[in-house]
Every structure is written in structure tokens, then in C-alpha cells.
Amino acid sequence: MSAVKTLEAVARDRVGKGAARAVRRQGKIPAVVYGAGQPPVSIAVDLIRTRTLIYAGGFKTTVFEITTGGKKVRAIPRDFQLDPVTGAPLHVDFLRVVSGQTVVVEVPVHFVNEDKAPGIKQKGGTLNIALHTLPIDVAPDQIPDAIEVDLTGRQIGDVIHASDLKLPAGTYTGEGTDPVANIVPPTVLGAEVEAEEAAIAEAQAAESAEEKAETETASEEKTEE
């Protein structure tokens, strides 16, 4: 389970585009904390700290204890915006979490024991992943870091459905028949391309030889004249 992380913040008394730009000039990011039947609170968090957390992975499945002016609140990121050019965070939305509440989060799927899947290891098949994350309805303090999919014994043609997975906690919000991954046969595209290229080369060689023969014949006829 993901550990609760701390995050320092300062209150914002002004909102709007102008106020947001002023916050960013100070090396911070505007953010808001909402939910749990309470009014939204505008805050600002450190740019470098937040950027590091986002790019480290698992940001939207981590519960944060946010301290603002001596007051602490637990919240989970629901959304964030990045600058399309620089990739720097521009804004973060946090959802308050309270006891007894569940949240829907996208938990990453990790595939393990690929070397123990005969369809991949011995027969050269490829793991085709349909879902890289699964939406799970789960208590905030039980959010798993990842959902592991064991590939041991898997053969070419096997399809792994959501219902085949054992969740560490929570409930999958999709359908049990949703395909998560399957193992497909090895591609023969490379061999087909090589055969096609060889045929083209052979045709070009034949055409070149024919042109050369025609040129030599024409030259001989001209000499005889």
C-alpha cells in the first residue's frame, strides 16, 4: 500500500489567472482542496517538490497529508495540468479523504514472470497489453501500489481478463470480461519483407541484364552498318 506523504502548502487569498501567474512567479503552483462536504480551499504548493512527485509516478494514487497554516488535511490528487511546452505543473486538484470513504483510482498493472510463460519464452510470442491501469474503488488507506499479473504458464492465444486478477484491495469498476492482455503469435512480417525485397532485387537485376543485352545488340548492329 502507498504510504501517506507530507506536503507543505500556503493559503491563497486570491484566485484567477493573474493571481495564479503571481503564485508561479514565486516558484509555487496553485492548487485547490475540495470534497467531503466542505468548501474548497485554495492553496499553493512548491513547484520543485510537486514536479518531483508527479514524475516519480504514482502521484494520483498517493494520499497526502497537506499542512497549511498549522492545519492538516488528508487528500488525494484527482487531476493536474502540465505546461504543454515545458512539462512543468500548472495546477493540482486535491480531493479530501475521510474515514469510511472510498475513492476510484487508476492503479498500474505490472506483469511478472514473463520468463516463465512458454508462449513467450519458448514460442516467441508477444505480450499484447490492453490495459496499463485498472480503475479500482478502494479505501484511501488501502490503495495498492500496483496490481500484479502472473504470466507463469501462459501460452500463445491466452487472454487475461479483469476477472482473472486478484486485487490486493478494492473493487474493479469495469466489467470482469474486460481483456487486460493477451499473448499473440510471433510476427512473420520480417520474413515477408525480406522475401519481397529479394524478389524486387531479382527483378531489377533481370531488367538491368535485359537492358544491357539490348544495348550490346544495338551496338553490334551499328558496327556492322
N, C-alpha and C positions, 0 to 999 in steps of 0.2 A: 504494500500500500504506500502511496505517496505520503511523505512526511509534510506536516504543516510548515510553511516557510514564512519568515517575517518580512514585512515590507514597511518602510517608513514613508510617511506622507505628510503633506501640509494642506490645510484647508484653503479653498479658493473662495473668495468673496465676490468674484466677478466671473461671468460666463460670456460666451460669444467668441467670434473669430478673433477680434482684436485682443481680448484677454487671453485667448489660447496662444496666440503668437507671442505675447509677452511672457507667458509661462515657459514656452520653448526657448526663448532667448536666454532664460535663466538656467538652462540645462535640465529642465524638467518636462514632464509630459502631463497634459490634462487628463483627468480620469473622473469617473463617477461610480459611486457605490449605490445600488438600488435593491429593492426587493424586501421580502419578509414583512410586508405591510407597513413599512416605514418610508418617510420621504427620502428622495435621492439626495446624496451628499456629494458635492463637487470637491475633488481633491487634486493634488499634483504629486507625482512620484518621480524619482530620479531617473533620468534618461538612460545613463550607462547601466545602472542596475536592472532596469526593466528590459533593455535591449538584450543584455546577457541572459536573462531569464527566458525570454521569448525564443532566442536562437539556441538555447541549450536543449530545447524540446520538452514536451510535457507541460507547457505553460497552462493550457486550458483544462488540464486535469489535476492541477495543483491547488490546494486550499491555502490561502494566505491569511496570516494574522496581520491586519493593517493597523498601524498605530498612527493616530492623528491627534495632535494636541493632548497627549496623555490618554486618549480614549482608544480602545482596541475593538476591532470588529473582524470577524472571520468572513471571508468572501472568496469566490472562485471566479476567474476571468471568464466572461461569456463571449467577448469579442474584442478585437483590437484592429487598428488601422495602421498600415505602414506607408511611408512615403514611396510612391511608385518608382522614383529615381534612385534615392539613396538607400531605401530599405529601412530607414530609421522609424521607430514607433512614433505615431502621431497622437493616438488616443487609446484609452483602455476602458472597457466597461466591466465592472465587477458586480457579481450577484451575491448578496448576503446569504449566508447559510446558517440555519438554526437547527437545534436538536429536533429530531423526528422528521426532518425534511429530506427529500431525495432530489437529486438533480440528474439531468440527462447529459452525459459527456461522451465525447468521441475517444475511445480507448484504442491505442495502436495494437495491431495484430503482429506477433512475432512468430515466425516459422522456425522450428527447431528439428534437429536430427535429419536434415536433408541427406546426409551421407548414409543414412540407414533406410532410405527409400529406394527399393530395387528399380522402380520405374525411372528414377533419376540417375542413380549411381551406376547401375549395370546396363540399363537400356537406353541411356542418353536422353530421356525425356526432359521436358522443361516445366518448371512450376509457373503456372499462369495465375497471378493474383488478381482477384476481382475486387476484394475489399481490403484496404490497408488499415482501416479503422472500423470499429463497431460502436454504434450508439448504445450506451448502457444507462439504464435508470438505476441509480445507486445512491446510498447514503454518502455524504461528503467525506466522512472519515473512513470509508471503505473503498474509495476509488482505486482500482488496480493500476499499477504502472503499465502493464501490458497484458494481453491475452495470448497465451502460448498455444500454438497449433503443432502437435507432434506428427511428423511425417513418417515415422517408423512404419515400414511395411507397405507404404503406399506404392501403387502400381500405375502404369500409364492407363489413362481413362478414368481414374478415380476422381470423384468430385467431393469436395469437403463443403458441407452445408453448415449454416449457423447452428442448427440443432445438434450437430456433431461435437460442438465445442463445449468444454466445461468452463464456465465462468467463475473466476475467483469470488466474485460478489456481484449483486445486482441482477437486473433482468434486461435481456436484449429487447429493444423496442421495435425491431423489424420482424420479418417472418422467418420461421425456422427453416423454410425451404430456400432461403437466400443463399446462393453459391458464394463461398468465401474464396475458394481457389480450386484449381484442378490441374492434373498433370497431363500434358499433351505430348504426342509423339515427337521425336526429333525431326527437325525440318530437313527437307531434301533440296531446299532452294539452292544451296551452294553447288550441289552436283548438277542440277539442272542448268544453272548459269554457266558452269564450266563446259558442259556439253554444247550449249548454244554458242558460246564463244569459239569453241573448237570448230563447229560447223561453219561459222562465219569466216574464220581464218582459212579453212579449207576452200570455201567458195571463192574467197578473194585470191588465194594462190592459183586456183584454176583459171580464174578470169585473167589474172596477170600473165599466166603462161600462154593463154589463148591470144592475148593482145601481142605478146612478144612473137608468137609464131606468125601472126598476120603481118607484123612489121617486117620480119625477115623475108616472108614470101614476097611482099611488095618490093622490098629492096632488091631481091634477086631478079624479079621481072623487069625492074628498071635497068638493071645492069645488062640484061640480055638485049634490051632495046638499044 
